[in-house]
Amino acid sequence: MATYLAIKPDSEFIDTKDFDNARDAYDWHSSIEVPSHELDYQMKVDQDGRWVMSARTDSSEPGVPR
């Protein structure tokens, strides 16, 4: 299980949540935390105590995890 973090464009923390897989985390981020699909919202994942970029709501957004 991994912890994911949702962040607003102004770097303000929104929420964290634990998921068993990246697909569920992506769905949580894109449909619950950022329901209007606004740009520059970020999702990061905790990897060994460091927050690492997982997704961003803009044209540089990585592909949907499978």
Distance bins in CASP14 RR format, pairs under 12 A and 6 or more apart:
PFRMAT RR
TARGET T0000
AUTHOR 0000-0000-0000
RMODE 2
METHOD distances of the structure
MODEL  1
1 17 0 0 0 0 0 1 0 0 0 0 0
1 18 1 0 1 0 0 0 0 0 0 0 0
1 19 1 0 0 1 0 0 0 0 0 0 0
1 20 1 0 1 0 0 0 0 0 0 0 0
1 21 0 0 0 0 1 0 0 0 0 0 0
1 22 0 0 0 0 0 1 0 0 0 0 0
1 24 0 0 0 0 0 1 0 0 0 0 0
1 25 0 0 0 0 0 1 0 0 0 0 0
1 45 0 0 0 0 0 1 0 0 0 0 0
1 46 0 0 0 0 0 1 0 0 0 0 0
2 16 0 0 0 0 0 1 0 0 0 0 0
2 17 0 0 0 0 1 0 0 0 0 0 0
2 18 1 0 0 1 0 0 0 0 0 0 0
2 19 1 0 0 1 0 0 0 0 0 0 0
2 20 0 0 0 0 1 0 0 0 0 0 0
2 21 0 0 0 0 1 0 0 0 0 0 0
2 22 1 0 0 1 0 0 0 0 0 0 0
2 23 0 0 0 0 0 1 0 0 0 0 0
2 24 0 0 0 0 0 1 0 0 0 0 0
2 25 1 0 0 1 0 0 0 0 0 0 0
2 43 0 0 0 0 0 1 0 0 0 0 0
2 44 0 0 0 0 0 1 0 0 0 0 0
2 45 1 0 1 0 0 0 0 0 0 0 0
2 46 1 0 0 1 0 0 0 0 0 0 0
2 47 1 0 0 1 0 0 0 0 0 0 0
2 48 0 0 0 0 0 1 0 0 0 0 0
2 49 0 0 0 0 0 1 0 0 0 0 0
2 51 0 0 0 0 0 1 0 0 0 0 0
2 52 0 0 0 0 0 1 0 0 0 0 0
2 54 0 0 0 0 1 0 0 0 0 0 0
2 65 0 0 0 0 0 1 0 0 0 0 0
3 15 0 0 0 0 0 1 0 0 0 0 0
3 16 1 0 1 0 0 0 0 0 0 0 0
3 17 1 0 0 1 0 0 0 0 0 0 0
3 18 1 0 1 0 0 0 0 0 0 0 0
3 19 0 0 0 0 1 0 0 0 0 0 0
3 20 0 0 0 0 0 1 0 0 0 0 0
3 25 0 0 0 0 1 0 0 0 0 0 0
3 28 0 0 0 0 0 1 0 0 0 0 0
3 43 0 0 0 0 0 1 0 0 0 0 0
3 44 0 0 0 0 1 0 0 0 0 0 0
3 45 1 0 0 1 0 0 0 0 0 0 0
3 46 1 0 1 0 0 0 0 0 0 0 0
3 47 0 0 0 0 1 0 0 0 0 0 0
3 48 0 0 0 0 0 1 0 0 0 0 0
3 49 0 0 0 0 1 0 0 0 0 0 0
3 50 0 0 0 0 0 1 0 0 0 0 0
3 51 0 0 0 0 1 0 0 0 0 0 0
3 52 0 0 0 0 0 1 0 0 0 0 0
3 54 0 0 0 0 0 1 0 0 0 0 0
4 14 0 0 0 0 0 1 0 0 0 0 0
4 15 0 0 0 0 1 0 0 0 0 0 0
4 16 1 0 0 1 0 0 0 0 0 0 0
4 17 1 0 1 0 0 0 0 0 0 0 0
4 18 1 0 0 1 0 0 0 0 0 0 0
4 19 1 0 1 0 0 0 0 0 0 0 0
4 20 0 0 0 0 0 1 0 0 0 0 0
4 21 0 0 0 0 0 1 0 0 0 0 0
4 22 0 0 0 0 1 0 0 0 0 0 0
4 23 0 0 0 0 0 1 0 0 0 0 0
4 24 0 0 0 0 1 0 0 0 0 0 0
4 25 1 0 1 0 0 0 0 0 0 0 0
4 26 0 0 0 0 1 0 0 0 0 0 0
4 27 0 0 0 0 0 1 0 0 0 0 0
4 28 1 0 0 1 0 0 0 0 0 0 0
4 29 1 0 0 1 0 0 0 0 0 0 0
4 30 0 0 0 0 0 1 0 0 0 0 0
4 32 0 0 0 0 0 1 0 0 0 0 0
4 33 0 0 0 0 1 0 0 0 0 0 0
4 42 0 0 0 0 0 1 0 0 0 0 0
4 43 1 0 1 0 0 0 0 0 0 0 0
4 44 1 0 0 1 0 0 0 0 0 0 0
4 45 1 0 1 0 0 0 0 0 0 0 0
4 46 1 0 0 1 0 0 0 0 0 0 0
4 47 0 0 0 0 0 1 0 0 0 0 0
4 51 0 0 0 0 1 0 0 0 0 0 0
4 52 0 0 0 0 0 1 0 0 0 0 0
4 53 0 0 0 0 0 1 0 0 0 0 0
4 54 1 0 0 1 0 0 0 0 0 0 0
4 55 0 0 0 0 1 0 0 0 0 0 0
4 65 0 0 0 0 0 1 0 0 0 0 0
5 11 0 0 0 0 0 1 0 0 0 0 0
5 12 0 0 0 0 0 1 0 0 0 0 0
5 13 1 0 0 1 0 0 0 0 0 0 0
5 14 1 0 0 1 0 0 0 0 0 0 0
5 15 1 0 0 1 0 0 0 0 0 0 0
5 16 1 0 1 0 0 0 0 0 0 0 0
5 17 0 0 0 0 1 0 0 0 0 0 0
5 18 0 0 0 0 0 1 0 0 0 0 0
5 19 0 0 0 0 0 1 0 0 0 0 0
5 25 0 0 0 0 1 0 0 0 0 0 0
5 28 0 0 0 0 0 1 0 0 0 0 0
5 29 0 0 0 0 1 0 0 0 0 0 0
5 33 0 0 0 0 1 0 0 0 0 0 0
5 41 0 0 0 0 0 1 0 0 0 0 0
5 42 0 0 0 0 1 0 0 0 0 0 0
5 43 1 0 0 1 0 0 0 0 0 0 0
5 44 1 0 1 0 0 0 0 0 0 0 0
5 45 1 0 0 1 0 0 0 0 0 0 0
5 46 1 0 0 1 0 0 0 0 0 0 0
5 47 0 0 0 0 0 1 0 0 0 0 0
5 49 0 0 0 0 0 1 0 0 0 0 0
5 50 0 0 0 0 0 1 0 0 0 0 0
5 51 1 0 1 0 0 0 0 0 0 0 0
5 52 0 0 0 0 1 0 0 0 0 0 0
5 53 0 0 0 0 0 1 0 0 0 0 0
5 54 0 0 0 0 1 0 0 0 0 0 0
5 55 0 0 0 0 0 1 0 0 0 0 0
6 12 0 0 0 0 1 0 0 0 0 0 0
6 13 1 0 0 1 0 0 0 0 0 0 0
6 14 1 1 0 0 0 0 0 0 0 0 0
6 15 1 0 1 0 0 0 0 0 0 0 0
6 16 1 0 0 1 0 0 0 0 0 0 0
6 17 0 0 0 0 1 0 0 0 0 0 0
6 19 0 0 0 0 0 1 0 0 0 0 0
6 25 0 0 0 0 1 0 0 0 0 0 0
6 26 0 0 0 0 0 1 0 0 0 0 0
6 28 1 0 0 1 0 0 0 0 0 0 0
6 29 1 0 1 0 0 0 0 0 0 0 0
6 30 0 0 0 0 1 0 0 0 0 0 0
6 31 0 0 0 0 0 1 0 0 0 0 0
6 32 0 0 0 0 1 0 0 0 0 0 0
6 33 1 0 1 0 0 0 0 0 0 0 0
6 34 1 0 0 1 0 0 0 0 0 0 0
6 35 0 0 0 0 0 1 0 0 0 0 0
6 38 0 0 0 0 0 1 0 0 0 0 0
6 41 1 0 0 1 0 0 0 0 0 0 0
6 42 1 0 0 1 0 0 0 0 0 0 0
6 43 1 0 1 0 0 0 0 0 0 0 0
6 44 0 0 0 0 1 0 0 0 0 0 0
6 45 0 0 0 0 0 1 0 0 0 0 0
6 51 0 0 0 0 0 1 0 0 0 0 0
6 54 0 0 0 0 0 1 0 0 0 0 0
6 55 0 0 0 0 1 0 0 0 0 0 0
6 56 0 0 0 0 0 1 0 0 0 0 0
6 57 0 0 0 0 0 1 0 0 0 0 0
7 13 1 0 0 1 0 0 0 0 0 0 0
7 14 1 0 0 1 0 0 0 0 0 0 0
7 15 0 0 0 0 1 0 0 0 0 0 0
7 16 0 0 0 0 0 1 0 0 0 0 0
7 29 0 0 0 0 1 0 0 0 0 0 0
7 33 0 0 0 0 1 0 0 0 0 0 0
7 34 0 0 0 0 0 1 0 0 0 0 0
7 40 0 0 0 0 1 0 0 0 0 0 0
7 41 1 0 0 1 0 0 0 0 0 0 0
7 42 1 0 1 0 0 0 0 0 0 0 0
7 43 1 0 0 1 0 0 0 0 0 0 0
7 44 1 0 0 1 0 0 0 0 0 0 0
7 45 0 0 0 0 0 1 0 0 0 0 0
7 51 0 0 0 0 1 0 0 0 0 0 0
7 53 0 0 0 0 1 0 0 0 0 0 0
7 54 0 0 0 0 0 1 0 0 0 0 0
7 55 0 0 0 0 0 1 0 0 0 0 0
7 56 0 0 0 0 1 0 0 0 0 0 0
7 57 0 0 0 0 0 1 0 0 0 0 0
8 14 1 0 1 0 0 0 0 0 0 0 0
8 15 0 0 0 0 0 1 0 0 0 0 0
8 29 0 0 0 0 0 1 0 0 0 0 0
8 33 0 0 0 0 1 0 0 0 0 0 0
8 34 0 0 0 0 1 0 0 0 0 0 0
8 38 0 0 0 0 1 0 0 0 0 0 0
8 39 0 0 0 0 0 1 0 0 0 0 0
8 40 0 0 0 0 1 0 0 0 0 0 0
8 41 1 0 0 1 0 0 0 0 0 0 0
8 42 0 0 0 0 1 0 0 0 0 0 0
8 43 0 0 0 0 0 1 0 0 0 0 0
8 56 0 0 0 0 0 1 0 0 0 0 0
8 57 0 0 0 0 0 1 0 0 0 0 0
9 34 0 0 0 0 1 0 0 0 0 0 0
9 38 1 0 0 1 0 0 0 0 0 0 0
9 39 1 0 0 1 0 0 0 0 0 0 0
9 40 1 1 0 0 0 0 0 0 0 0 0
9 41 1 0 0 1 0 0 0 0 0 0 0
9 42 0 0 0 0 1 0 0 0 0 0 0
9 56 0 0 0 0 1 0 0 0 0 0 0
9 57 0 0 0 0 1 0 0 0 0 0 0
9 58 0 0 0 0 1 0 0 0 0 0 0
10 38 0 0 0 0 0 1 0 0 0 0 0
10 40 0 0 0 0 1 0 0 0 0 0 0
10 41 0 0 0 0 0 1 0 0 0 0 0
10 42 0 0 0 0 0 1 0 0 0 0 0
11 40 0 0 0 0 1 0 0 0 0 0 0
11 41 0 0 0 0 0 1 0 0 0 0 0
11 42 0 0 0 0 1 0 0 0 0 0 0
11 44 0 0 0 0 0 1 0 0 0 0 0
11 51 0 0 0 0 0 1 0 0 0 0 0
12 40 0 0 0 0 0 1 0 0 0 0 0
12 41 0 0 0 0 0 1 0 0 0 0 0
12 42 0 0 0 0 0 1 0 0 0 0 0
13 33 0 0 0 0 0 1 0 0 0 0 0
13 41 0 0 0 0 0 1 0 0 0 0 0
13 42 0 0 0 0 0 1 0 0 0 0 0
13 43 0 0 0 0 0 1 0 0 0 0 0
13 44 0 0 0 0 0 1 0 0 0 0 0
13 51 0 0 0 0 0 1 0 0 0 0 0
14 28 0 0 0 0 0 1 0 0 0 0 0
14 29 0 0 0 0 1 0 0 0 0 0 0
14 32 0 0 0 0 0 1 0 0 0 0 0
14 33 1 0 1 0 0 0 0 0 0 0 0
14 34 0 0 0 0 1 0 0 0 0 0 0
14 35 0 0 0 0 0 1 0 0 0 0 0
14 38 0 0 0 0 0 1 0 0 0 0 0
14 41 1 0 0 1 0 0 0 0 0 0 0
14 42 0 0 0 0 1 0 0 0 0 0 0
14 43 0 0 0 0 1 0 0 0 0 0 0
14 44 0 0 0 0 0 1 0 0 0 0 0
15 25 0 0 0 0 0 1 0 0 0 0 0
15 28 0 0 0 0 1 0 0 0 0 0 0
15 29 0 0 0 0 1 0 0 0 0 0 0
15 32 0 0 0 0 1 0 0 0 0 0 0
15 33 1 0 0 1 0 0 0 0 0 0 0
15 34 0 0 0 0 0 1 0 0 0 0 0
15 41 0 0 0 0 0 1 0 0 0 0 0
15 43 0 0 0 0 0 1 0 0 0 0 0
15 44 0 0 0 0 0 1 0 0 0 0 0
16 25 0 0 0 0 0 1 0 0 0 0 0
16 28 0 0 0 0 0 1 0 0 0 0 0
16 29 0 0 0 0 0 1 0 0 0 0 0
16 33 0 0 0 0 0 1 0 0 0 0 0
16 43 0 0 0 0 0 1 0 0 0 0 0
16 44 0 0 0 0 1 0 0 0 0 0 0
16 45 0 0 0 0 0 1 0 0 0 0 0
16 46 0 0 0 0 1 0 0 0 0 0 0
16 51 0 0 0 0 1 0 0 0 0 0 0
17 24 0 0 0 0 1 0 0 0 0 0 0
17 25 1 0 0 1 0 0 0 0 0 0 0
17 26 0 0 0 0 0 1 0 0 0 0 0
17 27 0 0 0 0 0 1 0 0 0 0 0
17 28 1 0 0 1 0 0 0 0 0 0 0
17 29 0 0 0 0 1 0 0 0 0 0 0
17 32 0 0 0 0 1 0 0 0 0 0 0
17 33 0 0 0 0 1 0 0 0 0 0 0
17 43 0 0 0 0 0 1 0 0 0 0 0
17 44 0 0 0 0 0 1 0 0 0 0 0
17 45 0 0 0 0 0 1 0 0 0 0 0
17 46 0 0 0 0 0 1 0 0 0 0 0
18 24 0 0 0 0 1 0 0 0 0 0 0
18 25 0 0 0 0 1 0 0 0 0 0 0
18 28 0 0 0 0 0 1 0 0 0 0 0
18 45 0 0 0 0 0 1 0 0 0 0 0
18 46 0 0 0 0 1 0 0 0 0 0 0
19 25 1 0 1 0 0 0 0 0 0 0 0
19 26 0 0 0 0 1 0 0 0 0 0 0
19 27 0 0 0 0 1 0 0 0 0 0 0
19 28 1 0 0 1 0 0 0 0 0 0 0
19 29 0 0 0 0 1 0 0 0 0 0 0
19 32 0 0 0 0 0 1 0 0 0 0 0
19 43 0 0 0 0 0 1 0 0 0 0 0
19 45 0 0 0 0 1 0 0 0 0 0 0
19 46 0 0 0 0 0 1 0 0 0 0 0
19 54 0 0 0 0 0 1 0 0 0 0 0
19 65 0 0 0 0 0 1 0 0 0 0 0
20 28 0 0 0 0 0 1 0 0 0 0 0
21 27 0 0 0 0 1 0 0 0 0 0 0
21 28 0 0 0 0 0 1 0 0 0 0 0
21 45 0 0 0 0 0 1 0 0 0 0 0
21 54 0 0 0 0 0 1 0 0 0 0 0
21 64 0 0 0 0 0 1 0 0 0 0 0
21 65 1 0 0 1 0 0 0 0 0 0 0
21 66 0 0 0 0 1 0 0 0 0 0 0
22 28 0 0 0 0 0 1 0 0 0 0 0
22 29 0 0 0 0 0 1 0 0 0 0 0
22 43 0 0 0 0 1 0 0 0 0 0 0
22 44 0 0 0 0 0 1 0 0 0 0 0
22 45 1 0 0 1 0 0 0 0 0 0 0
22 47 0 0 0 0 0 1 0 0 0 0 0
22 52 0 0 0 0 0 1 0 0 0 0 0
22 54 1 0 0 1 0 0 0 0 0 0 0
22 55 0 0 0 0 1 0 0 0 0 0 0
22 62 0 0 0 0 1 0 0 0 0 0 0
22 63 0 0 0 0 0 1 0 0 0 0 0
22 64 0 0 0 0 1 0 0 0 0 0 0
22 65 1 1 0 0 0 0 0 0 0 0 0
22 66 0 0 0 0 1 0 0 0 0 0 0
23 29 0 0 0 0 0 1 0 0 0 0 0
23 30 0 0 0 0 0 1 0 0 0 0 0
23 54 0 0 0 0 0 1 0 0 0 0 0
23 55 0 0 0 0 0 1 0 0 0 0 0
23 63 0 0 0 0 0 1 0 0 0 0 0
23 64 1 0 0 1 0 0 0 0 0 0 0
23 65 1 0 1 0 0 0 0 0 0 0 0
23 66 1 0 0 1 0 0 0 0 0 0 0
24 30 0 0 0 0 0 1 0 0 0 0 0
24 31 0 0 0 0 0 1 0 0 0 0 0
24 32 0 0 0 0 0 1 0 0 0 0 0
24 43 0 0 0 0 0 1 0 0 0 0 0
24 64 0 0 0 0 0 1 0 0 0 0 0
24 65 0 0 0 0 1 0 0 0 0 0 0
24 66 0 0 0 0 0 1 0 0 0 0 0
25 31 0 0 0 0 0 1 0 0 0 0 0
25 32 0 0 0 0 0 1 0 0 0 0 0
25 33 0 0 0 0 0 1 0 0 0 0 0
25 43 1 0 0 1 0 0 0 0 0 0 0
25 44 0 0 0 0 0 1 0 0 0 0 0
25 45 1 0 0 1 0 0 0 0 0 0 0
25 46 0 0 0 0 0 1 0 0 0 0 0
25 54 1 0 0 1 0 0 0 0 0 0 0
25 55 0 0 0 0 1 0 0 0 0 0 0
25 64 0 0 0 0 0 1 0 0 0 0 0
25 65 1 0 0 1 0 0 0 0 0 0 0
26 32 0 0 0 0 0 1 0 0 0 0 0
26 33 0 0 0 0 0 1 0 0 0 0 0
26 34 0 0 0 0 0 1 0 0 0 0 0
26 43 1 0 0 1 0 0 0 0 0 0 0
26 45 0 0 0 0 0 1 0 0 0 0 0
26 54 1 0 0 1 0 0 0 0 0 0 0
26 55 1 0 1 0 0 0 0 0 0 0 0
26 56 0 0 0 0 0 1 0 0 0 0 0
26 57 0 0 0 0 0 1 0 0 0 0 0
26 61 0 0 0 0 1 0 0 0 0 0 0
26 62 0 0 0 0 1 0 0 0 0 0 0
26 63 0 0 0 0 1 0 0 0 0 0 0
26 64 1 0 1 0 0 0 0 0 0 0 0
26 65 1 0 1 0 0 0 0 0 0 0 0
26 66 0 0 0 0 1 0 0 0 0 0 0
27 33 0 0 0 0 0 1 0 0 0 0 0
27 34 0 0 0 0 0 1 0 0 0 0 0
27 35 0 0 0 0 0 1 0 0 0 0 0
27 43 0 0 0 0 0 1 0 0 0 0 0
27 55 0 0 0 0 0 1 0 0 0 0 0
27 64 0 0 0 0 1 0 0 0 0 0 0
27 65 0 0 0 0 1 0 0 0 0 0 0
28 34 0 0 0 0 1 0 0 0 0 0 0
28 35 0 0 0 0 0 1 0 0 0 0 0
28 43 0 0 0 0 1 0 0 0 0 0 0
28 45 0 0 0 0 0 1 0 0 0 0 0
28 54 0 0 0 0 0 1 0 0 0 0 0
28 55 0 0 0 0 0 1 0 0 0 0 0
28 65 0 0 0 0 0 1 0 0 0 0 0
29 35 0 0 0 0 0 1 0 0 0 0 0
29 37 0 0 0 0 0 1 0 0 0 0 0
29 38 0 0 0 0 0 1 0 0 0 0 0
29 41 1 0 0 1 0 0 0 0 0 0 0
29 42 0 0 0 0 1 0 0 0 0 0 0
29 43 1 0 1 0 0 0 0 0 0 0 0
29 44 0 0 0 0 1 0 0 0 0 0 0
29 45 0 0 0 0 0 1 0 0 0 0 0
29 53 0 0 0 0 0 1 0 0 0 0 0
29 54 0 0 0 0 1 0 0 0 0 0 0
29 55 1 0 0 1 0 0 0 0 0 0 0
29 56 0 0 0 0 1 0 0 0 0 0 0
29 57 0 0 0 0 1 0 0 0 0 0 0
29 61 0 0 0 0 0 1 0 0 0 0 0
29 62 0 0 0 0 0 1 0 0 0 0 0
29 64 0 0 0 0 0 1 0 0 0 0 0
29 65 0 0 0 0 0 1 0 0 0 0 0
30 36 0 0 0 0 0 1 0 0 0 0 0
30 37 1 0 0 1 0 0 0 0 0 0 0
30 38 0 0 0 0 0 1 0 0 0 0 0
30 41 0 0 0 0 1 0 0 0 0 0 0
30 42 0 0 0 0 0 1 0 0 0 0 0
30 43 0 0 0 0 1 0 0 0 0 0 0
30 54 0 0 0 0 0 1 0 0 0 0 0
30 55 1 0 0 1 0 0 0 0 0 0 0
30 56 0 0 0 0 0 1 0 0 0 0 0
30 57 1 0 0 1 0 0 0 0 0 0 0
30 61 0 0 0 0 1 0 0 0 0 0 0
30 63 0 0 0 0 0 1 0 0 0 0 0
30 64 0 0 0 0 1 0 0 0 0 0 0
30 65 0 0 0 0 0 1 0 0 0 0 0
31 37 0 0 0 0 1 0 0 0 0 0 0
31 41 0 0 0 0 0 1 0 0 0 0 0
31 43 0 0 0 0 0 1 0 0 0 0 0
31 57 0 0 0 0 0 1 0 0 0 0 0
31 64 0 0 0 0 0 1 0 0 0 0 0
32 41 0 0 0 0 0 1 0 0 0 0 0
32 43 0 0 0 0 0 1 0 0 0 0 0
33 41 1 0 0 1 0 0 0 0 0 0 0
33 42 0 0 0 0 0 1 0 0 0 0 0
33 43 1 0 0 1 0 0 0 0 0 0 0
33 55 0 0 0 0 0 1 0 0 0 0 0
33 57 0 0 0 0 1 0 0 0 0 0 0
34 40 0 0 0 0 1 0 0 0 0 0 0
34 41 1 0 1 0 0 0 0 0 0 0 0
34 42 0 0 0 0 1 0 0 0 0 0 0
34 43 0 0 0 0 1 0 0 0 0 0 0
34 55 0 0 0 0 1 0 0 0 0 0 0
34 56 0 0 0 0 0 1 0 0 0 0 0
34 57 1 0 1 0 0 0 0 0 0 0 0
34 58 0 0 0 0 0 1 0 0 0 0 0
34 61 0 0 0 0 0 1 0 0 0 0 0
35 41 0 0 0 0 0 1 0 0 0 0 0
35 57 0 0 0 0 0 1 0 0 0 0 0
36 57 0 0 0 0 1 0 0 0 0 0 0
37 55 0 0 0 0 0 1 0 0 0 0 0
37 56 0 0 0 0 0 1 0 0 0 0 0
37 57 1 0 0 1 0 0 0 0 0 0 0
37 58 0 0 0 0 0 1 0 0 0 0 0
37 61 0 0 0 0 0 1 0 0 0 0 0
38 56 0 0 0 0 0 1 0 0 0 0 0
38 57 1 0 0 1 0 0 0 0 0 0 0
38 58 0 0 0 0 1 0 0 0 0 0 0
39 56 0 0 0 0 1 0 0 0 0 0 0
39 57 1 0 1 0 0 0 0 0 0 0 0
39 58 1 0 1 0 0 0 0 0 0 0 0
39 59 0 0 0 0 1 0 0 0 0 0 0
39 60 0 0 0 0 0 1 0 0 0 0 0
39 61 0 0 0 0 1 0 0 0 0 0 0
40 55 0 0 0 0 0 1 0 0 0 0 0
40 56 1 0 0 1 0 0 0 0 0 0 0
40 57 1 0 0 1 0 0 0 0 0 0 0
40 58 1 0 1 0 0 0 0 0 0 0 0
40 59 0 0 0 0 0 1 0 0 0 0 0
40 60 0 0 0 0 1 0 0 0 0 0 0
40 61 0 0 0 0 0 1 0 0 0 0 0
41 53 0 0 0 0 0 1 0 0 0 0 0
41 54 0 0 0 0 0 1 0 0 0 0 0
41 55 0 0 0 0 1 0 0 0 0 0 0
41 56 1 0 0 1 0 0 0 0 0 0 0
41 57 1 0 1 0 0 0 0 0 0 0 0
41 58 0 0 0 0 1 0 0 0 0 0 0
41 61 0 0 0 0 1 0 0 0 0 0 0
42 51 0 0 0 0 1 0 0 0 0 0 0
42 52 0 0 0 0 0 1 0 0 0 0 0
42 53 1 0 0 1 0 0 0 0 0 0 0
42 54 0 0 0 0 1 0 0 0 0 0 0
42 55 1 0 0 1 0 0 0 0 0 0 0
42 56 1 0 1 0 0 0 0 0 0 0 0
42 57 1 0 0 1 0 0 0 0 0 0 0
42 58 0 0 0 0 1 0 0 0 0 0 0
42 60 0 0 0 0 0 1 0 0 0 0 0
42 61 0 0 0 0 1 0 0 0 0 0 0
42 62 0 0 0 0 0 1 0 0 0 0 0
43 51 0 0 0 0 1 0 0 0 0 0 0
43 52 0 0 0 0 0 1 0 0 0 0 0
43 53 1 0 0 1 0 0 0 0 0 0 0
43 54 1 0 1 0 0 0 0 0 0 0 0
43 55 1 0 1 0 0 0 0 0 0 0 0
43 56 1 0 0 1 0 0 0 0 0 0 0
43 57 0 0 0 0 1 0 0 0 0 0 0
43 61 0 0 0 0 1 0 0 0 0 0 0
43 62 0 0 0 0 1 0 0 0 0 0 0
43 64 0 0 0 0 0 1 0 0 0 0 0
43 65 0 0 0 0 0 1 0 0 0 0 0
44 50 0 0 0 0 1 0 0 0 0 0 0
44 51 1 0 1 0 0 0 0 0 0 0 0
44 52 1 0 0 1 0 0 0 0 0 0 0
44 53 1 0 1 0 0 0 0 0 0 0 0
44 54 1 0 1 0 0 0 0 0 0 0 0
44 55 0 0 0 0 1 0 0 0 0 0 0
44 56 0 0 0 0 1 0 0 0 0 0 0
45 51 1 0 0 1 0 0 0 0 0 0 0
45 52 1 0 1 0 0 0 0 0 0 0 0
45 53 0 0 0 0 1 0 0 0 0 0 0
45 54 1 0 1 0 0 0 0 0 0 0 0
45 55 0 0 0 0 1 0 0 0 0 0 0
45 62 0 0 0 0 0 1 0 0 0 0 0
45 65 0 0 0 0 0 1 0 0 0 0 0
46 52 1 0 0 1 0 0 0 0 0 0 0
46 53 0 0 0 0 0 1 0 0 0 0 0
46 54 0 0 0 0 1 0 0 0 0 0 0
47 53 0 0 0 0 0 1 0 0 0 0 0
47 54 0 0 0 0 1 0 0 0 0 0 0
52 62 0 0 0 0 0 1 0 0 0 0 0
53 60 0 0 0 0 1 0 0 0 0 0 0
53 61 0 0 0 0 0 1 0 0 0 0 0
53 62 0 0 0 0 1 0 0 0 0 0 0
54 61 0 0 0 0 1 0 0 0 0 0 0
54 62 1 0 0 1 0 0 0 0 0 0 0
54 63 0 0 0 0 0 1 0 0 0 0 0
54 64 0 0 0 0 0 1 0 0 0 0 0
54 65 0 0 0 0 1 0 0 0 0 0 0
55 61 1 0 1 0 0 0 0 0 0 0 0
55 62 1 0 1 0 0 0 0 0 0 0 0
55 63 1 0 0 1 0 0 0 0 0 0 0
55 64 0 0 0 0 1 0 0 0 0 0 0
55 65 0 0 0 0 1 0 0 0 0 0 0
56 62 1 0 0 1 0 0 0 0 0 0 0
56 63 0 0 0 0 0 1 0 0 0 0 0
END
